[in-house]
Amino acid sequence: MNKFRIGGMSICAGTFILAGLFLWGMAAGEPWRFWAIAVPVIIFFSAALGIAFSIGRLMASTQVEDAVTPQIDDTPASSTDK
């Protein structure tokens, strides 16, 4: 089995375990129910802030060269056909 499949299987197992912990936390009672909802919200909110920071840092650090405007010649084109 290659590393790609092992990585995929470990991700699937991790999501299965986390789903089980979430369901257990929801069914366990009041102190665990709060954390079963709060922890995923905190993780996803932190990830969204990290992505937004990364995009902002990329936009702030990108060097943009001045755009060169083409020169338009206002003289009419001379016709070579006579």
N, C-alpha and C positions, 0 to 999 in steps of 0.2 A: 504494500500500500504506500502511495507516495505522500509527501508532506501536505499537499493540497487537500487530499481527502481526509487526512488525520486532523487538519485544522478545521475543516468543515464539520467533521463529526464532533470535535470538542466544542465548537460554537453551538451546535444543536443540543448537545448534552448540557451546556451551560444555560441555554435558554429554558430547557426543560426543568432544570433545578431551580432557576430563578422564578419560573411560573409556579412551581410547587410551593416555594417559600412565600410568594405573593398570596396564593390562595390560602395557605396556612395562616398567614398574618391577618387576612380578612376574616377568617372563621375563628381565630383564637380569642378574640375579645377586644375590649376597648383600648388598652395601651398599645397593642400590636397593630390594630387596625389603622391608627393614625400613622404609624411608621411605614406600614405597607403601602400607604398612599403617598406619604411625604418623601420617602427615599427616591422612588422613580421620578417624581416631579423635580426634586433637587438635582438629580443626575442629568435629566434631559434639559432643564433650564441652564445648568452650568455648561453643558455641551453646546447649546445654542449661543450662549454668551461667548464661548471660546471660538466658535465658528465666526461670529460677528466680529470679534476682535481680530481674528486672522485675516478676514477680508479687509477690515479697516487698515490694518498694518500693511497689507499688500498694496492697497490703494495709496497710502501715504508714502510708501517707500519706492514706488514705481517712478522712474524718471521718464518724463515725456519730452520728446524733442519738439521744437517749434514747427508747426506745420508750414510748409512752403506753399505759398499761393502761386498758381501759375499766372504768368504775364499774358494778358490778352492783347493781341495786336488789333488796333482799331482801323487800320488801313484796309481798304477793300482788296480782296485777292485779285491779282491781275490774271486775265485770261490769256493763255498761250494759244488758244484756237482762234484762227483768223479766217 
